[in-house]
Amino acid sequence: NAGVTQTPKFQVLKTGQSMTLQCAQDMNHNSMYWYRQDPGMGLRLIYYSASEGTTDKGEVPNGYNVSRLNKREFSLRLESAAPSQTSVYFCASSEGAGRGSRSGELFFGEGSRLTVL
Amino acid sequence: SQQGEEDPQALSIQEGENATMNCSYKTSINNLQWYRQNSGRGLVHLILIRSNEREKHSGRLRVTLDTSKKSSSLLITASRAADTASYFCATPSGNTPLVFGKGTRLSVIA
C-alpha cells in the first residue's frame, strides 16, 4: 500500500520557470491538501480539496494553482517560480466527509524539495 | 487562524528519560492531534485526543488535554534514540483543515 506519493522528490528551478508537483493517494480519501514547510515556520496550508471537484485557498495560496484531477490526484502548479517559493512541499490526504476535514487523521507524502534560484 | 504552539522549541535528553512537550492553542477545538516527523521525511500521525477526553495512551505515548487551559501535553516515556524527531501538534478550526504548530525538536542521546 503506497499511501501518498509525491513527484518529483527534488527539483531546482530558475526564477520565472513553471512546474507542477504531482500527488496521488491510493486510500480512496475524499480530501487532499498541499502544505509547505520552511525552517522556523512549521507547516502552512497552501490549498486544499475537500472533495473531488472542489478546491479552496489556505493560508498562503499566492503564486500557486491547484487541480483536483480526480479523486486520487491533486497537483500543485507554480506558474512563475520565485526564490520565496524555495521550500519543502508536502501533500496529504484524509477521509474527510463533506467540506474540509474537521477531525480526520492526515496521511502525508514524503515531500518534494524545491529550490528556486 | 487558530494555531497550536509547541513548547519547548528544542529538547535534548538521555536515552531512558521521559520527554514532555506542550502545546497551547487559542480557541475551542473538537480534537487535537500530535504528529511526528523524522529528518527529511513526511509527518506521521501519532495520536488524536477529542475535546471530551482528558488523557489518552498509545504504547509509550501519553497525551493529556486541558480544555480549560487550552493546552495539551505529549509525554514519551523511556525514550530511545529512535524517538529523535520533530513533534507537532495540530488543531482543526471549524471547517478548515488542520493548522500545525512550529514543532518541538527532540534529540535523544544514546
Contacts between the chains, C-beta under 8 A, distances in Angstrom:
chain1	res1	chain2	res2	distance
A	4	B	42	7.6
A	31	B	97	7.5
A	33	B	97	5.7
A	35	B	100	7.6
A	40	B	102	6.7
A	41	B	102	6.7
A	42	B	88	6.9
A	42	B	100	5.1
A	42	B	101	5.8
A	42	B	102	3.8
A	42	B	103	6.0
A	43	B	43	7.6
A	43	B	88	7.2
A	43	B	100	4.2
A	45	B	96	8.0
A	45	B	97	5.9
A	45	B	99	7.3
A	48	B	97	5.1
A	58	B	96	7.9
A	58	B	97	7.2
A	59	B	1	6.3
A	59	B	99	7.9
A	90	B	42	5.9
A	90	B	43	7.1
A	92	B	43	7.7
A	99	B	95	5.3
A	100	B	92	7.7
A	100	B	94	7.8
A	100	B	95	4.2
A	100	B	96	5.7
A	100	B	97	5.8
A	101	B	92	7.3
A	101	B	97	6.0
A	101	B	98	7.6
A	102	B	30	6.3
A	102	B	31	7.9
A	102	B	92	4.6
A	102	B	94	7.4
A	102	B	95	6.6
A	103	B	30	6.1
A	103	B	31	5.0
A	103	B	48	7.4
A	103	B	50	7.8
A	103	B	92	6.3
A	105	B	33	6.9
A	105	B	45	4.5
A	105	B	48	6.3
A	106	B	33	7.9
A	106	B	35	7.7
A	106	B	43	7.3
A	106	B	45	6.5
A	106	B	90	7.7
A	106	B	97	7.9
A	106	B	98	6.0
A	107	B	45	7.3
A	108	B	42	3.6
A	108	B	43	4.5
A	108	B	44	7.2
A	109	B	42	5.4
A	110	B	41	6.1
A	110	B	42	4.8
A	111	B	40	7.8
A	111	B	41	7.4
A	111	B	42	5.6
